[in-house]
Amino acid sequence: MRKTNEKSKKKNNKGITLIALVITIIVLLILAGVSIAMLTGENGILTQAQNAKDKTDEAQEKEKIQLAITASQLKNTDNNITTNYDNLKEELEEQFGTNFSLRDNKDDTFLITINNSQRMYYINEDGTVIDNSNITKITSEGELINFKDEVKKGNSFDGKAVILMNDITLSENWTPIGYISDDNIIKFNGDFNGLNHKINNLNINNPQKLYQGLFANTGSSAKINSLVVTGSITGGKYVGAVVGYNEGSIRNCGNEASVTCQYDVDGDWNPYSGGIAGYNYNGIINGCYNKGTISSELYSTGGIVGKSENGTIKNCYNNITIALAGGELAGICGASDNTILYNLYNSGDIQGTNRVGNAGIVGVANNNTQIRNSYNIGQIQGAGNVGGIVGIFKNNGSIENSYNKANALSDGTVGGIVGTCIITSGQEYYNINSCYQYGSIETELPSEYRGPIIGIIQAENFTQNCEWYTDDQEYYNSMIEKTSIKFNENIDMKNVLEVVNGDNFFISDGDDNNPKLYWE
């Protein structure tokens, strides 16, 4: 009993000695002229020491996460560098045990929270780790406005992430994120992930202004992910629900807002409007949809993007009617220039009153535009140059593994796949391969202005493995007589899936004549 008391006394003495030591140090610091505020204040010695420790701990956590990502990617058997959820979870367990939570955002990005420190880390689709100190969490309209104001001040958020933690309903008209003046352009260049939340009541009414949308413009490093927008957006040029002018990546975003482009800005009759982006320059738009009304009195209007230049558009769809008083019009992209488009579909009616180009996928396809694995089932109507997939082809291009199963109606030239292939330099070449047409093709002009695959051919083209069907025997006979392109006769036709599935991106879904894309 005596030994126990002695041990307890020694233990207490150690505690008293430590307390006395701390008190002595504090007293000495005070005697040396160091105030309590200097010790414990916001910039105090003890506070700075704690901050330094936190930064060290964060750096160590980040390093462990990066090691887990690299190890998880090495487990991929298909040489794919994307991060797999199961592999990542397994590797994180090696580093942290059970001291973490992992969220799969379903867009090749992840959120990791370390339980004991409550620090959050964002992993973007490139596998880059953005640490807690560089993450901005948005939970309210006020915080969204504060973020917008930070960008306007010149903070591009390059290397940083902004996370929308919940749905937000705006109470006031919106001014786009980003800043553009005659001598100053500030672009958002960070990661913005909506985590599949909505920004509701995004209302913009600036018919005389350019760059209108949630974001005015985004730079080449910007990544906008997993966001849905509702509301009403009106602008003068570069008008899109998500981004007015995109140079970065937009992924898994949806538009359910009305988008209108209606004003002649400084005599410029070439504005661009789309459900996701008004203009896409060197950017990537992937996995997006449009369910919002799109209308314009002017050029280049599309369900996904108004015009795309040197860009990529993939895995997107439009399923709502789009009307245009004049200009290039399509369910996916109004006009394209050296753009790659694939795995797309349009099921909305396209109603144009112009001869510039109206189609299900691209209104006017310029300069080596490539389209594949796409289809249209929405009726296309226009004054001329109407096509199920492309209205007008210019300066080389290709369409492969695609089909149209809707009516194409025109007062002028009309084709089941392409309205018109145009010659400008005399060197144009168009490849239309493994395409299928099944729908009524009608024009007010003589029959030579309509064709089952191409309405009017003004340039050299290479068409093979294309099939078409019509129950109009007179029309069928006239097509066989007038064209040098060889089509299989109706009675020997393959089904749609057999014709268009060269890349194996379509699936039967129980009906080989109405195949769907694998991601639908």
C-alpha positions in Angstrom: 0.0 0.0 0.0 2.9 2.3 0.9 4.6 1.6 -2.5 1.4 2.5 -4.4 1.1 5.8 -2.5 4.7 6.5 -3.3 4.2 5.9 -7.1 1.1 8.1 -7.0 3.0 10.8 -5.2 5.8 10.6 -7.8 3.3 10.8 -10.7 1.6 13.9 -9.2 5.0 15.5 -8.6 5.9 15.0 -12.3 2.6 16.7 -13.3 3.2 19.5 -10.9 6.7 19.9 -12.2 5.5 20.1 -15.8 2.9 22.7 -14.9 5.4 24.7 -13.0 7.8 24.6 -16.0 5.1 25.9 -18.3 4.2 28.6 -15.9 7.8 29.5 -15.4 8.3 29.8 -19.2 5.3 32.0 -19.5 6.4 34.3 -16.6 9.9 34.6 -18.1 8.4 35.5 -21.5 6.2 38.1 -19.9 9.1 39.5 -18.0 11.0 39.7 -21.3 8.2 41.9 -22.6 6.1 39.3 -24.4 2.4 39.8 -23.8 -0.3 37.2 -23.5 -1.7 38.4 -26.8 1.6 37.8 -28.4 1.5 34.2 -27.1 -2.1 33.2 -27.8 -3.5 35.9 -30.2 -4.3 35.3 -33.9 -0.7 35.9 -34.8 0.7 34.7 -31.5 3.7 32.4 -31.0 1.6 29.5 -29.8 -1.0 30.0 -32.6 1.7 30.1 -35.3 3.2 27.0 -33.9 -0.1 25.2 -34.1 -0.6 26.5 -37.7 2.8 25.2 -38.6 1.9 21.8 -37.2 -1.4 21.8 -39.1 0.4 22.5 -42.4 2.9 19.8 -41.7 0.1 17.3 -41.0 -1.8 18.4 -44.1 1.3 18.0 -46.3 1.8 14.5 -44.9 -1.8 13.5 -45.4 -1.7 14.8 -49.0 1.5 12.9 -49.7 -0.1 9.7 -48.5 -3.2 10.3 -50.6 -1.0 10.9 -53.7 0.8 7.6 -53.0 -2.5 5.8 -52.8 -3.7 7.3 -56.1 -0.5 6.3 -57.9 -0.7 2.8 -56.5 -4.3 2.4 -57.4 -3.7 3.5 -61.0 -0.9 1.0 -61.4 -3.5 -1.7 -60.7 -5.4 -0.9 -63.9 -5.1 -3.7 -66.4 -6.0 -1.7 -69.5 -3.3 1.0 -69.3 -6.0 3.5 -68.2 -4.7 6.2 -66.0 -8.1 7.0 -64.5 -8.6 6.3 -60.8 -10.8 3.4 -59.9 -12.9 3.6 -56.7 -12.2 0.1 -55.4 -8.5 0.3 -56.0 -8.3 3.7 -54.4 -10.2 2.6 -51.3 -7.9 -0.3 -50.9 -4.8 1.8 -51.2 -6.1 4.4 -48.8 -6.7 1.7 -46.2 -3.0 0.9 -46.5 -2.1 4.5 -45.7 -4.8 5.5 -43.2 -6.5 2.3 -41.9 -10.1 3.2 -41.3 -9.4 6.8 -40.5 -11.0 8.2 -43.7 -14.2 8.5 -45.7 -14.2 8.3 -49.5 -16.9 9.7 -51.8 -17.1 8.7 -55.5 -18.5 11.7 -57.4 -19.3 9.5 -60.4 -17.4 11.8 -62.8 -13.9 10.4 -62.2 -13.4 12.7 -59.2 -13.4 11.9 -55.5 -13.7 13.6 -52.1 -11.6 12.2 -49.2 -12.1 13.3 -45.6 -9.6 12.3 -42.9 -11.7 11.5 -39.9 -9.5 12.7 -37.0 -8.4 15.9 -38.6 -11.6 16.5 -40.6 -9.6 17.8 -43.5 -11.0 17.3 -47.0 -9.1 16.5 -50.2 -10.4 16.8 -53.7 -9.1 14.4 -56.4 -9.9 15.6 -60.0 -10.1 13.5 -63.1 -6.4 14.0 -63.8 -5.6 12.4 -60.4 -4.4 15.8 -59.0 -4.8 16.2 -55.2 -6.2 19.5 -54.1 -5.7 19.9 -50.3 -8.1 21.3 -47.7 -6.6 24.7 -47.6 -7.3 25.2 -51.4 -10.9 24.0 -51.3 -13.8 26.4 -51.1 -17.1 24.9 -49.9 -20.3 26.7 -51.1 -23.5 26.1 -49.1 -25.5 29.3 -49.7 -26.3 32.0 -52.2 -24.1 34.4 -50.2 -21.1 32.1 -50.4 -21.6 31.7 -54.2 -21.6 35.5 -54.6 -18.5 35.8 -52.5 -16.8 33.2 -54.7 -17.9 35.2 -57.8 -16.5 38.4 -56.2 -13.2 36.7 -55.6 -12.9 35.8 -59.3 -13.7 39.4 -60.3 -10.9 40.6 -58.1 -8.5 38.6 -60.1 -8.4 35.2 -58.3 -8.6 32.6 -61.1 -8.6 29.7 -58.6 -6.0 28.0 -60.6 -5.0 24.8 -58.7 -7.9 25.2 -56.4 -11.3 23.5 -56.1 -14.8 24.9 -55.4 -17.4 22.4 -54.2 -21.1 23.0 -54.2 -22.3 21.2 -51.1 -26.1 21.4 -51.7 -28.7 22.8 -54.0 -28.9 26.6 -54.1 -31.9 28.8 -55.2 -30.9 32.3 -56.2 -33.1 35.2 -55.1 -31.6 37.9 -57.3 -30.7 38.3 -61.0 -27.3 36.8 -61.7 -24.1 38.5 -63.0 -21.8 35.8 -64.5 -18.6 34.5 -62.8 -15.6 36.1 -64.5 -14.8 39.5 -65.6 -14.5 41.0 -69.1 -13.8 44.5 -70.1 -12.2 46.2 -73.1 -8.7 45.9 -71.5 -9.2 43.1 -68.9 -10.3 39.5 -69.0 -10.4 37.4 -65.9 -11.2 33.7 -66.4 -12.0 31.0 -63.9 -9.3 28.4 -64.1 -10.0 26.1 -61.2 -12.1 23.0 -60.5 -15.8 23.6 -59.8 -17.7 20.5 -58.9 -21.5 20.7 -58.2 -21.7 17.1 -56.8 -24.8 16.7 -59.0 -26.5 19.6 -57.2 -28.6 22.3 -58.8 -28.3 26.1 -59.0 -32.0 27.1 -59.4 -33.4 30.4 -60.6 -30.3 31.4 -62.5 -31.9 34.5 -64.1 -30.0 36.7 -66.5 -31.5 39.4 -68.7 -28.7 41.2 -70.5 -29.6 41.1 -74.2 -26.9 43.7 -75.1 -24.1 41.9 -73.3 -21.6 39.2 -74.3 -20.4 36.2 -72.3 -23.6 35.3 -70.4 -24.2 32.2 -68.2 -23.3 30.9 -64.8 -19.7 31.5 -65.8 -18.9 34.2 -68.3 -15.8 32.4 -69.5 -13.5 29.7 -68.4 -9.8 29.2 -69.1 -7.9 26.2 -70.4 -7.3 24.7 -66.9 -10.9 25.1 -65.8 -13.0 22.0 -65.0 -16.7 22.3 -64.5 -18.3 19.1 -63.3 -21.7 17.6 -62.2 -23.9 20.6 -62.1 -27.5 21.3 -63.2 -28.8 24.8 -64.0 -32.4 26.0 -64.0 -33.8 29.5 -64.7 -33.9 31.9 -67.6 -30.8 33.3 -69.4 -30.9 36.1 -72.1 -27.7 37.5 -73.6 -26.3 39.1 -76.8 -23.4 36.8 -77.8 -21.7 33.8 -76.3 -24.7 32.7 -74.3 -24.8 29.3 -72.5 -26.5 28.1 -69.3 -23.2 26.8 -67.7 -20.5 28.8 -69.6 -20.7 31.7 -72.1 -17.3 31.0 -73.6 -15.5 27.8 -72.7 -11.9 26.9 -73.2 -11.7 24.2 -70.5 -13.6 21.1 -69.6 -17.4 20.8 -68.9 -18.4 17.3 -67.7 -21.7 15.7 -66.5 -23.6 19.0 -66.6 -27.2 19.6 -67.5 -29.2 22.6 -68.6 -32.9 22.9 -67.7 -33.0 26.7 -68.1 -34.3 28.6 -71.1 -31.5 30.2 -73.1 -32.2 33.1 -75.5 -29.8 35.0 -77.8 -31.6 37.9 -79.3 -29.6 41.1 -79.7 -27.3 42.5 -82.5 -24.2 43.5 -80.5 -22.3 46.3 -82.2 -23.5 45.1 -85.6 -22.1 41.6 -85.0 -24.6 39.2 -86.6 -22.7 36.1 -85.5 -23.7 35.4 -81.9 -23.6 31.9 -80.4 -26.0 30.2 -78.0 -26.2 26.7 -76.6 -27.7 24.9 -73.7 -24.4 24.2 -72.1 -22.0 26.7 -73.7 -22.3 29.4 -76.2 -18.9 28.9 -77.7 -16.4 26.1 -77.2 -12.8 26.9 -78.1 -10.2 24.1 -77.7 -12.5 22.8 -74.9 -14.1 19.4 -74.1 -17.8 18.9 -73.4 -18.5 15.5 -72.1 -21.6 13.7 -70.7 -23.9 16.8 -70.8 -27.6 17.2 -71.7 -30.0 19.9 -72.6 -33.7 19.9 -71.5 -34.1 23.7 -71.6 -35.7 25.8 -74.4 -33.1 27.3 -76.7 -34.2 30.1 -79.0 -32.3 32.7 -81.1 -33.0 35.1 -83.9 -29.4 34.7 -85.2 -26.6 32.3 -86.1 -25.1 29.2 -84.5 -27.5 27.7 -82.0 -27.3 24.2 -80.6 -28.8 22.2 -77.8 -25.3 21.6 -76.3 -23.1 24.3 -77.8 -23.6 27.2 -80.3 -20.3 26.7 -82.0 -17.2 24.6 -81.4 -13.8 25.4 -82.7 -10.9 22.9 -82.3 -12.9 21.1 -79.6 -14.4 17.8 -78.6 -18.0 17.0 -77.8 -18.9 13.5 -76.7 -21.6 11.5 -74.8 -24.2 14.3 -74.9 -27.8 14.6 -75.9 -30.7 17.0 -76.5 -34.3 16.0 -76.1 -36.2 19.2 -76.5 -37.5 21.2 -79.6 -35.1 24.0 -80.7 -36.4 26.8 -83.0 -34.3 29.4 -84.8 -35.4 32.3 -87.0 -32.1 32.4 -89.0 -28.8 30.7 -88.9 -27.0 27.4 -88.2 -29.1 25.1 -86.0 -28.8 21.6 -84.6 -29.7 19.4 -81.7 -26.1 19.2 -80.5 -23.9 21.8 -82.1 -25.0 24.7 -84.3 -21.7 25.0 -86.1 -18.4 23.2 -85.8 -14.8 24.0 -87.0 -12.2 21.2 -86.9 -14.1 19.5 -84.0 -14.5 15.9 -83.1 -18.0 14.8 -82.1 -19.0 11.3 -81.0 -21.5 9.2 -79.0 -24.2 11.8 -79.3 -28.0 11.8 -80.0 -30.8 14.2 -80.6 -34.4 13.4 -80.0 -35.8 17.0 -80.1 -37.4 18.5 -83.2 -35.3 21.1 -85.0 -37.3 23.9 -86.5 -35.3 26.3 -88.7 -36.6 28.9 -91.2 -33.2 29.4 -92.9 -31.1 27.8 -95.6 -27.8 28.0 -93.7 -28.0 24.5 -92.2 -30.4 22.5 -90.0 -29.7 19.1 -88.6 -29.9 16.7 -85.8 -26.2 16.7 -84.8 -24.4 19.6 -86.5 -26.0 22.4 -88.5 -22.8 23.4 -90.5 -19.7 21.2 -90.2 -16.5 23.0 -91.3 -12.8 22.1 -91.7 -12.3 18.5 -91.0 -15.1 18.0 -88.6 -15.4 14.3 -87.6 -18.7 12.7 -86.5 -19.2 9.1 -85.4 -21.4 6.9 -83.3 -24.3 9.3 -83.3 -28.0 9.3 -84.2 -31.0 11.5 -84.7 -34.7 10.7 -84.1 -36.1 14.2 -83.9 -37.8 15.7 -87.0 -35.7 18.2 -88.9 -37.3 21.1 -90.7 -35.8 24.1 -92.5 -35.9 26.3 -95.6 -32.9 24.5 -97.1 -29.7 22.4 -96.5 -31.5 20.0 -94.1 -29.9 16.8 -93.0 -30.6 14.1 -90.4 -27.0 14.3 -89.1 -25.4 17.4 -90.8 -27.0 20.3 -92.7 -24.0 21.5 -94.6 -20.5 19.9 -94.9 -17.7 22.3 -95.8 -13.9 21.8 -96.3 -13.6 18.1 -95.7 -15.0 15.9 -93.0 -16.4 12.5 -92.1 -19.5 10.8 -90.7 -19.2 7.2 -89.6 -21.4 4.7 -87.8 -24.4 7.0 -87.5 -28.0 6.9 -88.3 -31.2 9.0 -88.8 -34.6 7.6 -88.3 -36.7 10.8 -88.4 -38.3 12.8 -91.2 -36.2 15.5 -92.9 -38.4 18.2 -94.4 -37.2 21.2 -96.5 -38.2 23.9 -98.9 -34.8 23.3 -100.6 -32.0 20.7 -100.5 -32.5 17.8 -98.1 -30.6 14.5 -97.3 -31.2 11.7 -94.9 -27.7 12.1 -93.5 -26.2 15.3 -95.0 -28.1 18.1 -96.7 -25.3 19.4 -98.9 -21.6 18.7 -99.3 -20.2 22.0 -100.6 -17.1 22.6 -102.8 -15.2 25.8 -102.1 -11.6 25.1 -103.0 -12.0 22.1 -105.4 -10.1 19.8 -103.0 -12.8 18.8 -100.6 -13.2 15.2 -99.6 -16.0 13.8 -97.5 -16.2 10.3 -96.0 -19.6 9.0 -95.2 -19.3 5.4 -94.0 -21.6 2.9 -92.3 -24.6 5.2 -92.0 -28.3 4.3 -92.1 -31.3 6.4 -93.1 -34.9 5.4 -92.4 -37.4 8.3 -92.6 -39.3 10.5 -95.0 -37.2 12.9 -97.0 -39.3 15.7 -98.5 -38.6 19.0 -100.4 -40.6 21.5 -102.4 -38.0 21.3 -105.1 -37.6 18.7 -107.8 -36.3 15.2 -106.7 -32.7 16.0 -107.7 -32.5 18.2 -104.6 -33.1 15.4 -102.2 -31.2 12.2 -101.5 -31.3 9.3 -99.1 -27.8 9.9 -97.8 -26.7 13.2 -99.3 -29.1 15.8 -100.8 -26.7 17.6 -103.1 -23.1 16.6 -103.8 -20.9 19.4 -104.9 -17.6 17.8 -104.0 -15.8 14.5 -104.3 -17.0 12.1 -101.6 -16.5 8.5 -100.5 -19.6 6.8 -99.4 -19.7 3.1 -98.5 -21.7 0.6 -96.5 -24.6 3.0 -96.2 -28.2 1.7 -96.2 -31.5 3.5 -96.7 -35.1 2.5 -96.8 -38.2 4.1 -98.2 -41.7 2.8 -98.9 -42.0 5.3 -101.8 -41.1 3.0 -104.8 -41.0 5.8 -107.3 -38.6 7.7 -105.2 -36.5 4.6 -104.6 -36.3 3.9 -108.4 -35.3 7.5 -109.2 -32.5 7.4 -106.6 -31.1 4.2 -108.0 -31.1 5.6 -111.5 -29.6 9.0 -110.8 -26.8 8.2 -108.3 -23.5 6.3 -108.8 -23.6 5.4 -105.1 -24.5 1.8 -104.6 -27.2 1.1 -102.0 -28.5 -2.3 -101.0 -32.0 -3.0 -102.2 -34.7 -2.7 -99.6 -35.4 -6.4 -99.5 -31.7 -7.2 -98.7 -31.3 -4.5 -96.0 -29.3 -5.2 -92.9 -30.7 -4.0 -89.6 -29.5 -0.7 -88.2 -27.2 -2.2 -85.5 -25.4 -4.3 -88.2 -24.6 -1.1 -90.2 -23.6 1.4 -87.5 -21.9 -0.7 -84.8 -18.4 -0.8 -86.3 -16.9 0.7 -83.1 -19.2 -1.3 -80.8 -20.6 1.8 -79.1 -24.2 0.8 -79.8 -26.3 -1.8 -78.0 -29.4 -3.5 -79.1 -31.6 -2.9 -76.1 -34.0 -5.5 -77.5 -34.4 -3.9 -80.9 -31.6 -4.1 -83.5 -33.4 -1.4 -85.6 -33.4 1.1 -82.8 -30.0 0.7 -81.1 -29.0 2.9 -78.2 -25.6 4.2 -77.2 -23.8 2.2 -74.5 -24.0 5.0 -72.0 -27.7 5.8 -72.2 
